[in-house]
Amino acid sequence: MPREAAGLRLDRFLAGLEAVGSRSAAERLIAAGDVTVDGEGGAKSLRLRGGEEVAFAPPSPPAGPESTDLGLPIVYEDEWLLVVDKPAGVVTHPAPGVHEPTLVEGLLDRGIAGGDDPERPGIVHRLDRDTSGLLVVARDDVTQRRLAEGLRARRIDRRYVALVHGRPPSVRGTIEAPIGRDPLDIGRMAVDGRAARDAVTRFESGEALPHHTLLRVTLETGRTHQIRVHLAAIRHPVVGDPLYGRGGVELGLDRQFLHAAELAFAHPQTGARIELGSPLPQDLADALERAREGER
């Protein structure tokens, strides 16, 4: 390994090799135990010193996702992109440890495409498995690249509805706290966690209830679990959140009360303004009524 690799994460180093070719392929190799560093297995987050011996078998080309009819509701589509209203329980794209059909498989027959990862064609952003709502997906490389650039430049407006415990001290606020991997639990994210990156979440109270508050939340960045981590950090966790909340069934919900309700952006090909909305799914609407009645 060249000395210039010093400081790189193992997965990023492998992804930069022609024989591996992508971050997802690197992650698959590491997860399968097919990579050694100086004769020992290494985690994907391992920081290389430079000069180590990294050994691996070149990965077989991925078979790629297969089309599956999930009956996903499409709220907008044209020749360049589509917007889907993702139901709760659907994972956005294939990943290690995901065995059920994903949103990608459910949209393959709609001609989604674009990006450099064959397992994530057209994907620009994602929603957690149990977060419902709006996602834009591309149908070609140029559209995918322009949408991704717009997301990084914060030109895509994403607004969520979240029901949280208690009442924040102000009607509106901004949470600015970097988010990284929880050093004690690889399945969780944490404020100031490992390799933390800047994260900004804005919220505004939509309705004050006896024991809860309905918030309108806007993302300025898109870190994993960002809204859930940030709201838990200010001690107002999302109702029903199994990772960062109180756990167990709350207000009849078996998932977090978080819904991507609005999506707005300039069309990457025509420049026309696209503004879309999604109503609360029935399970969240029912939970909201229980909260209004004073249930905890």
C-alpha positions as CSV (number, residue, x, y, z in Angstrom):
1,M,0.0,0.0,0.0
2,P,1.4,3.4,-0.9
3,R,2.3,5.8,1.9
4,E,-0.2,8.3,0.4
5,A,-3.0,6.1,1.7
6,A,-2.2,7.1,5.3
7,G,-5.2,8.4,7.0
8,L,-7.8,6.9,4.7
9,R,-10.6,4.6,5.9
10,L,-10.2,1.0,4.8
11,D,-13.5,1.1,2.9
12,R,-12.6,4.4,1.0
13,F,-9.2,3.0,0.1
14,L,-10.7,-0.2,-1.3
15,A,-13.4,1.8,-3.2
16,G,-10.7,3.8,-5.0
17,L,-9.1,0.6,-6.4
18,E,-10.1,-0.3,-9.9
19,A,-10.5,-3.9,-8.9
20,V,-13.2,-3.0,-6.4
21,G,-14.7,0.1,-8.0
22,S,-17.3,1.3,-5.5
23,R,-18.0,1.9,-1.8
24,S,-20.8,-0.6,-1.7
25,A,-18.5,-3.3,-3.2
26,A,-15.8,-2.5,-0.6
27,E,-18.4,-2.8,2.2
28,R,-19.5,-6.2,0.9
29,L,-16.0,-7.5,0.9
30,I,-15.3,-6.2,4.4
31,A,-18.6,-7.5,5.8
32,A,-17.9,-11.0,4.3
33,G,-14.5,-11.1,6.0
34,D,-12.7,-11.1,2.7
35,V,-10.3,-8.3,3.5
36,T,-7.2,-8.5,5.7
37,V,-4.8,-5.8,6.8
38,D,-1.4,-7.2,7.7
39,G,-3.0,-10.6,8.0
40,E,-5.9,-9.6,10.2
41,G,-9.5,-8.6,9.5
42,G,-10.3,-4.9,9.6
43,A,-13.4,-2.9,10.1
44,K,-14.5,-0.6,7.3
45,S,-13.8,2.4,9.5
46,L,-10.2,1.4,10.2
47,R,-7.8,4.3,9.5
48,L,-4.8,3.2,7.5
49,R,-1.3,4.3,8.5
50,G,0.2,3.7,5.1
51,G,2.6,0.8,4.2
52,E,0.3,-2.0,5.5
53,E,-0.4,-5.1,3.4
54,V,-4.0,-5.1,2.4
55,A,-5.2,-8.4,0.8
56,F,-8.5,-9.2,-0.7
57,A,-10.1,-11.3,-3.5
58,P,-11.5,-9.1,-6.3
59,P,-15.3,-9.1,-5.9
60,S,-17.6,-10.7,-8.3
61,P,-19.7,-8.2,-10.2
62,P,-23.0,-7.7,-8.3
63,A,-26.0,-9.4,-9.8
64,G,-27.9,-6.1,-9.4
65,P,-31.4,-5.7,-8.0
66,E,-34.3,-7.5,-9.7
67,S,-37.6,-5.8,-10.4
68,T,-40.4,-6.5,-7.8
69,D,-43.9,-5.1,-7.9
70,L,-44.4,-3.3,-4.5
71,G,-47.3,-1.2,-5.6
72,L,-45.4,2.0,-4.7
73,P,-47.5,5.2,-5.1
74,I,-46.0,7.6,-7.7
75,V,-47.0,11.2,-7.1
76,Y,-45.1,12.8,-10.0
77,E,-43.2,11.5,-13.1
78,D,-41.9,12.6,-16.4
79,E,-39.2,11.4,-18.8
80,W,-36.3,12.4,-16.5
81,L,-37.4,11.6,-12.9
82,L,-40.2,10.5,-10.6
83,V,-41.3,11.2,-7.1
84,V,-42.5,8.2,-5.0
85,D,-44.5,8.4,-1.7
86,K,-42.6,5.7,0.2
87,P,-44.6,3.6,2.7
88,A,-43.1,2.8,6.1
89,G,-41.4,-0.6,6.2
90,V,-39.7,-0.2,2.8
91,V,-35.9,0.1,2.7
92,T,-34.7,2.7,0.1
93,H,-32.0,0.6,-1.6
94,P,-30.1,-2.7,-1.2
95,A,-27.5,-2.8,1.5
96,P,-25.6,-5.4,3.6
97,G,-28.1,-7.2,5.9
98,V,-31.2,-6.1,3.9
99,H,-32.9,-9.2,2.5
100,E,-36.4,-8.0,1.6
101,P,-37.3,-6.1,-1.6
102,T,-36.4,-2.4,-1.5
103,L,-37.8,0.7,-3.1
104,V,-35.2,0.3,-5.9
105,E,-36.5,-3.1,-6.8
106,G,-40.0,-1.7,-6.7
107,L,-39.1,1.1,-9.2
108,L,-36.9,-0.7,-11.7
109,D,-39.7,-1.3,-14.1
110,R,-40.3,2.5,-14.1
111,G,-36.9,3.0,-15.7
112,I,-34.9,4.5,-12.9
113,A,-31.2,5.0,-13.7
114,G,-28.2,7.1,-12.9
115,G,-25.3,7.3,-10.5
116,D,-22.2,5.2,-10.1
117,D,-23.6,2.4,-7.9
118,P,-25.4,-0.4,-9.9
119,E,-27.3,-1.3,-6.7
120,R,-28.7,2.2,-6.2
121,P,-29.8,3.4,-9.7
122,G,-31.3,6.8,-9.7
123,I,-31.1,7.3,-5.9
124,V,-30.5,10.8,-4.8
125,H,-31.5,10.7,-1.1
126,R,-33.0,8.2,1.2
127,L,-35.5,7.7,4.0
128,D,-35.1,5.3,6.9
129,R,-37.0,2.1,6.7
130,D,-39.8,3.2,9.0
131,T,-40.0,6.8,7.8
132,S,-42.7,7.4,5.2
133,G,-43.0,10.1,2.6
134,L,-41.6,11.7,-0.5
135,L,-38.4,10.7,-2.4
136,V,-37.2,11.9,-5.8
137,V,-35.5,9.3,-8.0
138,A,-33.8,9.9,-11.4
139,R,-34.1,8.2,-14.7
140,D,-30.7,9.0,-16.2
141,D,-27.2,10.0,-15.2
142,V,-27.4,13.7,-16.0
143,T,-30.6,14.1,-14.0
144,Q,-29.2,12.1,-11.1
145,R,-26.0,14.1,-11.0
146,R,-27.9,17.4,-11.1
147,L,-30.3,16.4,-8.4
148,A,-27.4,15.2,-6.2
149,E,-25.6,18.5,-6.7
150,G,-28.8,20.4,-5.8
151,L,-29.1,18.4,-2.7
152,R,-25.6,19.1,-1.6
153,A,-26.1,22.8,-2.4
154,R,-29.3,22.8,-0.3
155,R,-31.5,23.7,-3.2
156,I,-33.9,20.8,-2.6
157,D,-36.4,21.6,0.2
158,R,-37.4,18.6,2.4
159,R,-40.0,19.2,5.1
160,Y,-41.1,16.6,7.6
161,V,-43.8,16.2,10.2
162,A,-42.7,14.8,13.5
163,L,-44.6,14.2,16.7
164,V,-42.3,14.5,19.7
165,H,-42.5,14.1,23.5
166,G,-43.0,17.2,25.6
167,R,-42.9,20.8,24.4
168,P,-39.7,22.4,23.0
169,P,-38.8,25.7,24.9
170,S,-39.4,27.8,21.8
171,V,-41.9,27.8,19.0
172,R,-39.1,27.5,16.4
173,G,-35.4,26.7,16.6
174,T,-32.3,25.5,14.9
175,I,-30.3,22.5,16.0
176,E,-26.6,22.6,14.8
177,A,-24.7,19.6,16.0
178,P,-22.4,17.3,14.1
179,I,-23.5,13.7,13.7
180,G,-21.3,10.6,13.4
181,R,-21.4,6.9,14.2
182,D,-22.1,6.1,17.9
183,P,-18.8,4.7,19.3
184,L,-20.6,2.2,21.5
185,D,-23.2,1.0,19.1
186,I,-22.6,0.6,15.4
187,G,-26.3,0.6,14.6
188,R,-26.8,4.1,16.1
189,M,-25.7,7.6,15.2
190,A,-24.7,10.2,17.8
191,V,-24.0,13.9,18.2
192,D,-20.2,14.2,18.1
193,G,-19.9,10.5,17.2
194,R,-17.1,9.0,15.1
195,A,-16.2,10.9,12.0
196,A,-18.9,13.4,12.8
197,R,-20.1,15.7,10.0
198,D,-21.9,19.0,10.2
199,A,-25.7,18.7,10.6
200,V,-28.4,21.4,10.7
201,T,-32.0,20.8,11.5
202,R,-34.7,23.5,11.7
203,F,-38.1,23.0,13.5
204,E,-41.3,24.9,14.1
205,S,-44.2,24.0,16.3
206,G,-47.3,23.1,14.4
207,E,-49.6,22.1,17.2
208,A,-49.1,21.9,21.0
209,L,-50.9,18.8,22.5
210,P,-51.4,17.8,26.1
211,H,-48.2,15.6,26.3
212,H,-46.7,16.0,22.8
213,T,-45.9,18.6,20.1
214,L,-46.4,18.3,16.4
215,L,-43.4,19.8,14.6
216,R,-42.6,20.9,11.1
217,V,-39.0,20.0,10.5
218,T,-36.7,21.2,7.7
219,L,-33.4,19.5,6.8
220,E,-30.5,21.6,5.7
221,T,-28.2,18.6,5.7
222,G,-28.9,14.9,5.2
223,R,-27.0,12.8,7.8
224,T,-28.2,9.3,8.7
225,H,-31.0,9.5,11.3
226,Q,-30.5,13.2,11.5
227,I,-33.9,14.4,12.6
228,R,-34.2,11.6,15.1
229,V,-30.8,12.1,16.6
230,H,-31.1,15.9,16.8
231,L,-34.6,15.9,18.4
232,A,-33.5,13.3,21.0
233,A,-30.4,15.4,21.7
234,I,-32.7,18.3,22.8
235,R,-34.7,15.8,24.9
236,H,-37.8,15.8,22.7
237,P,-37.5,12.4,21.0
238,V,-39.8,11.4,18.2
239,V,-42.7,9.3,19.4
240,G,-42.3,5.6,18.6
241,D,-38.6,5.9,17.8
242,P,-37.1,2.5,18.8
243,L,-33.5,3.7,18.7
244,Y,-33.5,7.2,20.1
245,G,-36.9,7.4,21.8
246,R,-38.5,5.7,24.8
247,G,-39.0,2.3,23.1
248,G,-42.1,0.2,23.0
249,V,-45.5,0.9,21.4
250,E,-46.6,4.5,21.8
251,L,-50.0,5.9,20.8
252,G,-50.6,2.6,19.0
253,L,-47.6,3.0,16.8
254,D,-45.0,0.4,16.0
255,R,-42.7,2.9,14.2
256,Q,-41.4,6.4,14.6
257,F,-43.9,9.3,13.9
258,L,-41.8,10.8,11.1
259,H,-43.2,11.6,7.7
260,A,-41.5,13.4,4.7
261,A,-44.5,15.5,3.9
262,E,-43.2,18.1,1.4
263,L,-40.7,18.1,-1.3
264,A,-39.8,21.1,-3.5
265,F,-37.0,21.7,-6.1
266,A,-36.2,23.2,-9.5
267,H,-36.5,20.6,-12.2
268,P,-33.0,19.6,-13.2
269,Q,-33.8,19.6,-16.9
270,T,-36.5,22.2,-17.4
271,G,-36.0,24.5,-14.5
272,A,-39.7,24.4,-13.6
273,R,-40.5,24.6,-9.9
274,I,-41.8,21.2,-8.6
275,E,-43.7,21.4,-5.3
276,L,-45.3,18.2,-3.9
277,G,-47.0,17.2,-0.7
278,S,-48.0,13.9,1.0
279,P,-50.8,13.6,3.7
280,L,-50.1,11.7,6.9
281,P,-50.5,7.9,6.5
282,Q,-53.4,6.5,8.4
283,D,-51.3,5.0,11.2
284,L,-49.8,8.4,12.0
285,A,-53.1,10.2,11.6
286,D,-54.7,7.8,14.2
287,A,-51.8,8.3,16.5
288,L,-52.1,12.1,16.2
289,E,-55.8,11.8,17.2
290,R,-54.8,9.8,20.3
291,A,-52.3,12.5,21.2
292,R,-54.9,15.2,20.9
293,E,-57.1,13.3,23.3
294,G,-54.3,13.3,25.9
295,E,-53.0,9.8,25.6
296,R,-49.3,9.3,26.4
